[in-house]
Amino acid sequence: MLRADADLREAYERRKCELAAETDDLTEYSVGKTDLVRRAVDLARGEGEPSVDVAVPPPETVGPE
């Protein structure tokens, strides 16, 4: 889906760069990408509209359960 949707691809790239600058914690980095990855998967399945609005969970909600 990222190859087919330039806006989504750019949003994903931006998010990865933001997270890389914000944290060295791999879990926090991964969780920070979750909403955008889910949106891309939904689009690939035909279950949604393209959107690059991404809600980022607050740091206190990030981590192992």
Secondary structure by P-SEA (a helix, b strand, c coil): cccccaaaaaaaaaaaaaaaaccccaaaaaaaaaaaaaaaaaaaacccccccccccccccccccc
